[in-house]
């Protein structure tokens, strides 16, 4: 089944020199193994947008992306559209506004989002087209994603059901998601809460991913997670590596000396 699909990612002052580089972004897009109808880079939370805009303009000129967008230029309109305010997002505003603007502006039927520090794992198989085929036939599936950082066993443990290619579960992550844009393009849809959604980090406030998770649980909507494709969230993977190193060092220090 053919559907229009937009790709988006974002960068901010701390990572734009990597994310907005042509080789990096071409690699991220190519890793999805899908021909997108529209590709957007969002620029968010800069003290000085000048250098990032220059880099983004080069990406458009080289056809790496179709456009770039300064998030703050659309923030007020997006908040009004969703029935939210900056204060209602609390400290989650900076974590959420790029995603809200992306959904608000999306003109394609589907939207694939990657955070700036996420990309498909090397040699990951194609999954977007298969996910769309399934989402077109199952009205209770809101979102699709690859498994995170190769954690297939964790995805299986958290699954409510499974078939040959997918795990079915609750949950939502803003690191990577494929969503039918119209499903979230409604006033008030992201104003819901659910007790289970309070598991998200407190430092993120009333952030976007927490709100989508609550909406999914309140309306019995699910996500499908690929059994065969993984994305890599670099920040999370780095933290996990450091934790494993600390555990190995702690275990080594407890071993009896010869």
LOLONU-122715 format. One record per residue (C-alpha): x, y, z. Coordinates in nm, 4 decimals. Layout:
<node <X; Y; Z>>
...
END
This chain:
<node <0.0000; 0.0000; 0.0000>>
<node <0.1343; 0.3442; -0.0917>>
<node <0.0834; 0.6366; 0.1447>>
<node <0.2483; 0.9747; 0.1661>>
<node <0.5092; 0.9835; 0.4423>>
<node <0.7124; 1.2719; 0.5838>>
<node <1.0479; 1.2298; 0.7569>>
<node <1.1537; 1.4735; 1.0269>>
<node <1.4341; 1.5168; 1.2724>>
<node <1.5498; 1.8035; 1.4876>>
<node <1.8615; 1.9679; 1.6201>>
<node <1.9397; 2.2234; 1.8888>>
<node <2.2349; 2.4345; 1.9888>>
<node <2.4161; 2.1421; 2.1492>>
<node <2.4116; 1.8991; 1.8551>>
<node <2.3391; 2.0903; 1.5362>>
<node <2.6929; 2.0679; 1.3953>>
<node <2.6500; 1.6904; 1.3729>>
<node <2.2795; 1.6592; 1.2960>>
<node <2.2791; 1.9349; 1.0338>>
<node <2.5793; 1.7947; 0.8478>>
<node <2.5063; 1.6498; 0.5048>>
<node <2.6790; 1.3104; 0.5521>>
<node <2.5119; 1.2448; 0.8870>>
<node <2.1615; 1.3361; 0.7776>>
<node <2.1889; 1.1493; 0.4476>>
<node <2.2945; 0.8411; 0.6431>>
<node <2.0032; 0.8740; 0.8860>>
<node <1.7490; 0.9097; 0.6055>>
<node <1.9011; 0.6322; 0.3938>>
<node <1.8981; 0.4012; 0.6970>>
<node <1.5175; 0.4133; 0.6972>>
<node <1.5157; 0.2410; 0.3564>>
<node <1.2051; 0.4247; 0.2422>>
<node <1.1348; 0.6938; -0.0180>>
<node <0.9838; 0.9862; 0.1704>>
<node <0.7534; 1.2419; 0.0144>>
<node <0.8872; 1.5187; 0.2349>>
<node <1.1948; 1.5584; 0.4571>>
<node <1.2207; 1.8297; 0.7231>>
<node <1.4885; 1.9424; 0.9667>>
<node <1.3593; 2.1348; 1.2680>>
<node <1.5803; 2.3902; 1.4453>>
<node <1.4913; 2.4401; 1.8097>>
<node <1.6211; 2.6253; 2.1135>>
<node <1.9133; 2.8294; 1.9805>>
<node <2.0598; 3.1484; 2.1237>>
<node <2.1968; 3.2250; 1.7749>>
<node <2.0215; 3.0604; 1.4805>>
<node <2.2501; 3.2115; 1.2169>>
<node <2.5102; 2.9346; 1.1673>>
<node <2.2480; 2.6576; 1.1941>>
<node <2.0280; 2.8260; 0.9335>>
<node <2.3255; 2.8524; 0.6980>>
<node <2.3902; 2.4800; 0.7407>>
<node <2.0211; 2.3993; 0.6916>>
<node <2.0098; 2.6044; 0.3725>>
<node <2.2999; 2.3982; 0.2362>>
<node <2.1051; 2.0805; 0.3159>>
<node <1.8144; 2.2102; 0.1086>>
<node <2.0472; 2.3150; -0.1729>>
<node <2.2013; 1.9658; -0.1880>>
<node <1.8554; 1.7992; -0.1727>>
<node <1.9407; 1.6302; 0.1558>>
<node <1.6140; 1.7688; 0.2966>>
<node <1.3228; 1.9487; 0.1346>>
<node <1.2984; 2.2215; 0.3962>>
<node <1.4098; 2.3369; 0.7364>>
<node <1.1910; 2.5034; 0.9944>>
<node <1.2608; 2.7251; 1.2961>>
<node <1.0337; 2.5787; 1.5633>>
<node <0.9671; 2.9007; 1.7524>>
<node <0.8169; 3.0613; 1.4425>>
<node <0.5261; 2.8129; 1.4645>>
<node <0.5165; 2.7404; 1.8384>>
<node <0.2330; 2.9730; 1.9390>>
<node <0.0086; 2.8532; 1.6569>>
<node <0.0797; 2.4867; 1.7354>>
<node <0.0080; 2.5295; 2.1068>>
<node <-0.3231; 2.6986; 2.0269>>
<node <-0.4136; 2.4214; 1.7827>>
<node <-0.3605; 2.1513; 2.0464>>
<node <-0.5277; 2.3502; 2.3238>>
<node <-0.2044; 2.3738; 2.5229>>
<node <0.0021; 2.6519; 2.6723>>
<node <0.3704; 2.6856; 2.7433>>
<node <0.2930; 2.6803; 3.1162>>
<node <0.0834; 2.3637; 3.0864>>
<node <0.3885; 2.1792; 2.9502>>
<node <0.5933; 2.3091; 3.2467>>
<node <0.9615; 2.2216; 3.2037>>
<node <0.8626; 1.9843; 2.9236>>
<node <0.8174; 2.2717; 2.6782>>
<node <1.1701; 2.2528; 2.5343>>
<node <1.1451; 1.8723; 2.5116>>
<node <0.8071; 1.8833; 2.3379>>
<node <0.7568; 2.1877; 2.1213>>
<node <0.9491; 2.0581; 1.8162>>
<node <0.7350; 1.7426; 1.8094>>
<node <0.4134; 1.9414; 1.8488>>
<node <0.5096; 2.1761; 1.5666>>
<node <0.6055; 1.8783; 1.3490>>
<node <0.2664; 1.7107; 1.3902>>
<node <0.0841; 2.0414; 1.3492>>
<node <0.2639; 2.1178; 1.0213>>
<node <0.2594; 1.7665; 0.8736>>
<node <0.0696; 1.7466; 0.5442>>
<node <0.1463; 1.3809; 0.4720>>
<node <-0.0707; 1.0900; 0.5831>>
<node <0.2136; 0.9503; 0.7954>>
<node <0.4978; 1.1103; 0.9873>>
<node <0.8245; 0.9388; 1.0812>>
<node <1.0157; 1.1200; 1.3546>>
<node <1.3684; 1.0687; 1.4803>>
<node <1.5234; 1.2627; 1.7662>>
<node <1.8566; 1.4186; 1.6745>>
<node <2.0509; 1.1511; 1.8627>>
<node <1.8637; 0.8527; 1.7136>>
<node <1.9053; 0.6638; 1.3880>>
<node <1.8498; 0.3164; 1.2467>>
<node <2.1065; 0.0538; 1.3413>>
<node <2.3517; -0.0515; 1.0719>>
<node <2.2012; -0.2911; 0.8155>>
<node <1.8558; -0.2732; 0.9756>>
<node <1.5913; -0.4178; 0.7425>>
<node <1.3157; -0.2067; 0.5901>>
<node <1.0141; -0.1728; 0.8186>>
<node <0.8256; 0.1483; 0.7370>>
<node <0.6225; 0.0112; 0.4459>>
<node <0.5207; -0.3024; 0.6364>>
<node <0.4207; -0.0938; 0.9376>>
<node <0.2007; 0.1293; 0.7235>>
<node <0.0303; -0.1701; 0.5627>>
<node <-0.0586; -0.2991; 0.9090>>
<node <-0.1632; 0.0402; 1.0463>>
<node <-0.3991; 0.0848; 0.7522>>
<node <-0.5856; -0.2317; 0.8507>>
<node <-0.5846; -0.2039; 1.2315>>
<node <-0.7630; 0.0984; 1.3747>>
<node <-0.6345; 0.0289; 1.7278>>
<node <-0.2685; 0.0773; 1.6255>>
<node <-0.1631; 0.4403; 1.6643>>
<node <0.2132; 0.4221; 1.6332>>
<node <0.4935; 0.1982; 1.5040>>
<node <0.8638; 0.1888; 1.5811>>
<node <1.1719; -0.0317; 1.5546>>
<node <1.2949; -0.1871; 1.8774>>
<node <1.5174; 0.0428; 2.0836>>
<node <1.8916; -0.0252; 2.1084>>
<node <1.8525; -0.3904; 2.0113>>
<node <1.6418; -0.4746; 2.3183>>
<node <1.4270; -0.7397; 2.1519>>
<node <1.3862; -0.9428; 2.4705>>
<node <1.2585; -0.6402; 2.6603>>
<node <1.0110; -0.5649; 2.3818>>
<node <0.8849; -0.9225; 2.3969>>
<node <0.8442; -0.9077; 2.7766>>
<node <0.6398; -0.5887; 2.7490>>
<node <0.4208; -0.7164; 2.4637>>
<node <0.0493; -0.7748; 2.5093>>
<node <0.0425; -0.9818; 2.1891>>
<node <0.2610; -1.0610; 1.8891>>
<node <0.2536; -1.1918; 1.5357>>
<node <0.5246; -1.2899; 1.2899>>
<node <0.6852; -0.9453; 1.2577>>
<node <0.5504; -0.7272; 1.5384>>
<node <0.5061; -0.6935; 1.9126>>
<node <0.1872; -0.5188; 2.0254>>
<node <0.1973; -0.3090; 2.3422>>
<node <0.1175; 0.0191; 2.5112>>
<node <0.3859; 0.2832; 2.5393>>
<node <0.5311; 0.5670; 2.3363>>
<node <0.8786; 0.7132; 2.2867>>
<node <0.9694; 1.0425; 2.1235>>
<node <1.3068; 0.9015; 2.0144>>
<node <1.1482; 0.7379; 1.7090>>
<node <0.7861; 0.7046; 1.6027>>
<node <0.5801; 0.6487; 1.2894>>
<node <0.2301; 0.7852; 1.3358>>
<node <-0.0740; 0.8589; 1.1235>>
<node <-0.0623; 1.2371; 1.1505>>
<node <-0.4387; 1.2930; 1.1490>>
<node <-0.4727; 1.0716; 1.4579>>
<node <-0.3016; 1.3393; 1.6661>>
<node <-0.4095; 1.6485; 1.4736>>
<node <-0.7074; 1.7253; 1.6943>>
<node <-0.7672; 2.0003; 1.9478>>
<node <-0.7394; 1.8615; 2.3010>>
<node <-0.6099; 1.5175; 2.2007>>
<node <-0.2875; 1.5810; 2.3942>>
<node <-0.4544; 1.7205; 2.7052>>
<node <-0.5366; 1.3820; 2.8602>>
<node <-0.3686; 1.2133; 3.1565>>
<node <-0.3359; 0.8563; 3.2809>>
<node <-0.1800; 0.7237; 3.6055>>
<node <0.0452; 0.4793; 3.4174>>
<node <0.1923; 0.7672; 3.2194>>
<node <0.3469; 0.9135; 3.5344>>
<node <0.6367; 0.6719; 3.4827>>
<node <0.8063; 0.9211; 3.2506>>
<node <1.1005; 1.1154; 3.4007>>
<node <0.9952; 1.3991; 3.6292>>
<node <1.2591; 1.6286; 3.4780>>
<node <1.0606; 1.6229; 3.1532>>
<node <0.7497; 1.7769; 3.3078>>
<node <0.4230; 1.7325; 3.1179>>
<node <0.6082; 1.6461; 2.8030>>
<node <0.4785; 1.5348; 2.4643>>
<node <0.5586; 1.1622; 2.4910>>
<node <0.3838; 1.1403; 2.8285>>
<node <0.0735; 1.3009; 2.6803>>
<node <0.0639; 1.0686; 2.3795>>
<node <0.1078; 0.7693; 2.6096>>
<node <-0.1879; 0.8849; 2.8211>>
<node <-0.4044; 0.9350; 2.5127>>
<node <-0.3195; 0.5847; 2.3898>>
<node <-0.4070; 0.4220; 2.7214>>
<node <-0.7319; 0.6159; 2.7615>>
<node <-0.8506; 0.5061; 2.4169>>
<node <-0.7041; 0.1529; 2.4098>>
<node <-0.4630; 0.2345; 2.1283>>
<node <-0.1412; 0.0387; 2.0795>>
<node <0.2005; 0.0574; 1.9250>>
<node <0.3665; -0.2054; 1.7138>>
<node <0.7380; -0.2721; 1.7620>>
<node <0.9416; -0.4470; 1.4958>>
<node <1.0865; -0.7880; 1.5765>>
<node <1.3608; -0.7435; 1.3184>>
<node <1.4646; -0.3762; 1.2963>>
<node <1.6346; -0.1691; 1.5660>>
<node <1.7205; 0.1952; 1.6040>>
<node <2.0037; 0.3309; 1.8152>>
<node <1.9484; 0.6099; 2.0639>>
<node <2.3051; 0.7274; 2.1165>>
<node <2.2527; 0.9023; 2.4503>>
<node <2.0716; 0.6042; 2.6002>>
<node <2.3224; 0.3588; 2.4550>>
<node <2.6113; 0.5572; 2.6040>>
<node <2.4441; 0.5637; 2.9461>>
<node <2.3835; 0.1883; 2.9237>>
<node <2.7487; 0.1246; 2.8358>>
<node <2.8658; 0.3302; 3.1319>>
<node <2.6306; 0.1428; 3.3638>>
<node <2.7583; -0.1938; 3.2394>>
<node <3.1184; -0.0777; 3.2861>>
<node <3.0426; 0.0296; 3.6440>>
<node <2.8821; -0.3083; 3.7182>>
<node <3.1838; -0.4967; 3.5817>>
<node <3.4202; -0.2842; 3.7893>>
<node <3.2072; -0.3369; 4.0999>>
<node <3.1969; -0.7141; 4.0430>>
<node <3.5726; -0.7227; 3.9877>>
<node <3.6356; -0.5351; 4.3129>>
<node <3.4291; -0.7955; 4.5038>>
<node <3.6239; -1.0936; 4.3767>>
<node <3.8517; -1.2530; 4.6374>>
<node <4.2169; -1.1794; 4.5811>>
<node <4.4514; -1.4711; 4.5167>>
END
